[in-house]
Amino acid sequence: MRLTRAVGLSAALVLSGPAVTACGGGAEAEQRPAKSSASSPSAPAPSSPPPVTEKPAPEAALLKGAARVVRPEIAPADGEKVGVGQPLAIVFKQQKVSKELRAGIEGRLKVSTSPRVPGAWHWNETKGDTRVHFRPEKFWPAGTKVTLDARLAGVKLAEGTAAAGDRTVSFTIGDSMVSTVDLKARKLTVVRNGKTLRTIPVSGGDESKGFGTREGIKTILAKEGKVVMDSLSIGIPRNHPDGFYGSYDYSMRETVSGEYVHAAPDNAESFGKENVSHGCIGMSTDDAKWLYGLSLKGDVVRVTGSTKPKPMDRFGNGYGDWNLGWEEWLEGSALGIRTGA
């Protein structure tokens, strides 16, 4: 339905910043909308990618005896299986990283994949954090195995600040799950490995009251199950006409600010007919249970059909990475395409 007082957020959410307990409220889109050149990454990357020549990386600057040492946060976790929309994300919390040092740092971030999938890093500063995310041009092919060898111990991040610790993280991409929400038609279409499995009547955010669902490409940040949703989280009294309090099953978080896909039996009369939530995508308990059982963190949720578009935040409120076209993504990289070899 709407808002949450959820605790125990996953590593992916920690990487995106502090949780804001609101469904469609809280953090507004901080970046400009994606350009029309944004890729449509629903198709898997080609099995035999064209040859790529990597730009040589300069030596990383090292800093011994740094006054401040920052241990980067990395997602996914080692050994996880994630969806095709999950970027490889590194966050330096509350730390700026000097732009002239980024090429050397990228050279210390070796990504290898099986099968080989070229991709690129992209740098972003949001809410005081510096993020560097790695993704291919299109969604990961199902079954890809990814390993990050991050040799960052002692690498200079800024004057007086160095990174702490070398890390190796390996994860696997699961089946391709791409769910498309059409807010105009009030339906969610689930496509798994290229096959349409089900079209689900839903209810999205009520745009007439300013509670519109963010439009664009998102990913599942966490499968949280039963979540308490409370309008007090965004300052709406429970006894207000727009107030509410209750627990909702089969809840999957899409944004840090609190947009979910979940069971909303109290809105059953609206499914397929009207959008009445505070930004979440609600559906019947049976449909939510079915979708929850098939889903992984990192699965794709693409939202279309807004009458008053509120674009998904690119960074800082979840993973909006796929709302950047490939050329724009490469503009945020210090070294450009890496082979994945």
N, C-alpha and C positions, 0 to 999 in steps of 0.2 A: 504494500500500500504506500507508505509514505516515509516517516522519519524513524531514526534509530538511536538507541542508546547502547549500541553494540560495543562489546569489549573483546580483547584477545585478537586484535587485528593481525593479519598475516604479514610476512616480510614485505610482500608487494605493497601493502598499504603503508608500512613504515617508510618505504622508499619514497612514497608520494607525499609525505608530510603528516601532520597531526590530523586525526579523524575529526571531521565536522559532522555532528549528528543531525543530518538533514537530508531529506529525499528531494533533490532538485533545488534545495536552498543552500545557504552557506556560500562556498567559493563560486563566484561567477567565472565565466570564460575570461581568462587573462590574456589570451593571445588573439591575434587577428584571425578571422576565419581562414580555413585552408584555401589555397588558390584553386581555381578550376582545373589546374593541371594535376591535381592530386590523383595518385594512381588508384585504380580499382583492383585491389589486390586479392580478389576472391579466388582467382585461379592459382594453382601451385606454381612455384618456380620451375623452370624447365629442368628435366632430369640431367641434361648434358649442357650446362651453362657455357656460354662462349668464353674463350680464353680471356683472362684478366691479367694485366701487368700491374703489380702493386707499386705504388710510389714508395721509394725507400724512406724509412723512418730515421730521423736524426737521433743521436744519442740523447737519452733522457738526462736531464740535470739531476744530480744527486745532492742531498743536503745532509751532512753528518751533524749530529748534535742539535737537531732542530728544536726550537723553543716550543713548538706545537706539533703534535703528531696526530693525524686523522686516519682512523681505520675506515675504509670505504664499506658501504653496505651494498650487497650484491643480491640480485634476484634473477632467475629462480634459485632456489636452494639446491645444493648438491644432491643428485639422485632423484629429483622431481620429474614427473611426467606432466607436461603442460600443453595448452592448446596452441594452435597455429598462429595466433595473434600475439603471443607472449614475447615481448622484446627482452633482450639481455640488458639488464639495467644496473648501472653502478652509480651510487650517490655519495658525494662528499658532503655530509651534513654540515650546514652553517659554515661553509667554506667556499670562497671563490678560488678558481684555478686560473692562473695567468694564461692568457691566450697564447703567448709566445712559447709556453711550455707544453701546450696540448699535443703537438705532433710527436714529441718525444714520449709523452705518456701513452698515446695511442700505440706507439711502437712496442710498448711493454704489455699491451693487451692483445694477446694472440688468441684468435678464435679459430678453431678447427671443427669441421662438420663432416658427417658421413650420412648420405652422399654429400659431395662438395656443393655448397650453396654460398655464392658470393654475397657479401653484405657490406655495410659501412657503419661507422660510429657517427653519432650526432651529439653535439654539446648544447646544453641549455642551462641557464641560471634562472631559478624560480624560488621565491620565498627564502632567499638567503642560501639555498642549496645549489650545488653544481651537479648536474646530471650528465652522464654520458651513456647513451643507449645504442645498442647494436641491433640491426634488423636487416633482412633481405629487402629487395625491391618489392616483392609480393610476399604474401603470407608464407610461412615455413611449409615445406612439403611434409605431409604426415609421415611419421616414422623417423625423421631426421634426428641424429644424435649430435649434440653440440657440446664442445668443451672449451672453457675459457681458462687460459693460463695467464693469470694476472701477476706480473712480476713488478710489484709496486713498492716493495720495501725500500724506504729511504729516498724515494723519488720526490723531488721538489714540486710542490703544488703552488706555492706563493712565497713571498719573502718571509723567512722564518718558519715555514710550515712544510712538513713532509708527510708522505703517506706511510702507513704502517702495514707491514706484513705482505708476504706473497700468498696468493690463493689460487687454488685450482677448483673449478666448479664444472660438473658435467650434468646435463639434463637431456631428456628425450621429448620429442614432439609427438603427441598422441594423434588420434584421428582428427580429420578436419571437421570442425563444427562451426558453422556460420549461421547465425540467426538474424533474420532481417525483420525489424519492426516497422510497419507502415502505420504511422499515427493517424493518417487520414482514413484508412480502411479499418483501423483498430484490429490489426492481426499481426501475428508473429509467425514467420515461416522458418522452419528448421531444416537446414540442409547439412547432411553428414556425408562426407566423402563424395560429394557431388550429387547425392540422391536426396530429393525432398522427402522427409519423413512425416512431417505433420504441419498443418497450418492451424494456429491456435488463436481463438478470439481473445483479445486483451483490452485493457484500458490503460492509457498513458496519462501524462500530466495534463492538468486543466490549464490550458493557455489563457483562457479568459480571466483567470485569477492570478496570472503571473507564475504559475507552477509548471511551466512547460518542461517536458523531458529534453535533455540535451541531445542535439542532433549530430550525427556523424558516426564514426567508427570507434567503438569502445571494446574493452576486453573484460572478462570476468576476473575481478581482483581476488575474490575469495568466496568459497562456499561456506556460508555461516549458519545454515539450517534455520532454527527458530530464532527470530530477532524481535526484541521489544522496540516498538515504534511509538514515539511520544512527541506530540506537537510542541511541548515545552522546549524541545531541543532547538527550535528556531523562534522561540518567543511567542508562540500562539497558545493561549490558555486552552486547557482541555475542554472547557465548557463553551468555548467559542464555536460558532457555526462551522469553522474550518478546523476545529481542534479534534484530537483523537488520542487514544492510548490503547495499545493492545500488542499481542505477539502474533507474528506471522511466520508460517512454516515455509521451508524450501527456499530460503532467501539467498540470493547470490548477488554480491556487491559489484557494482560497475564503477562507482566513483567514490572518492574519499568523502565527498560532501554528502553522500548517502543515497544515491540512486541505486535501486535494486530491481532485480527480476524476482518475483515471488508470488506465493499463493495469496489471494486477497478475496476470500469467500464473501466478505461483507459488501463487495462491489459487484457481485455476480450479475446483477441486472444490467450492468453497464458494459460487460464484455462484448466486444464487437459492435458496440453502438455509440458510446461516448467516452471521452477522456475525462476522468474525474479525480485522479490522484494528485499528489503533490510532487510528482516527477517520476515515480517508480512505474514499472511495467507490471501490472497485476493480471492474474489469470486464475482459473479454477484450481482447486487443490490437486485434483487428479492430473491436470496438465503440468502443474508446477512440479509435482513429485516425479513425473515421467522425465521432464527436462532436467531436473536436478540430478537424477540418476545417470544421465548420459554425459553430463558436463564436466569439464576440467577448468581449473584456473587457466586463464589465457585463451579460452574460447572467445570467438568474435561475436559481438552484438552490434549490428549496424542499424541505426535509427534514421528513418526518412519520414517525409510527409508532414513536417511541421508547418503551421500557418504563420507562426511567429518564431522563426528559427533562432534558437539559442545554441551556438556551436559548442561541441565538446571541447573542453580545455585540452590543449596539446600536451602540456606537462603540468605537474603539481596537483592534479586532481584525479589521478589514475593514469592509465596508458592511452593517450590520444595520439600516439606516434603515427598511426596509419592515416591520419588526416593530413599529413604532409605528402605531397607528391615526391617522387624519387629525386628529381633534380633539386628540389628545395631541401630534401633531406641531406643530399651530398654537400650542399652549401654550408651545412653545420658541421662538416667533418674536416679534420685537419689533414688527413692523409687520403681520403677518398676510399674507393672500393678496395676491400680486402678479399682474397681469393677463397677463404674458407678451407684451404688445403692444410 
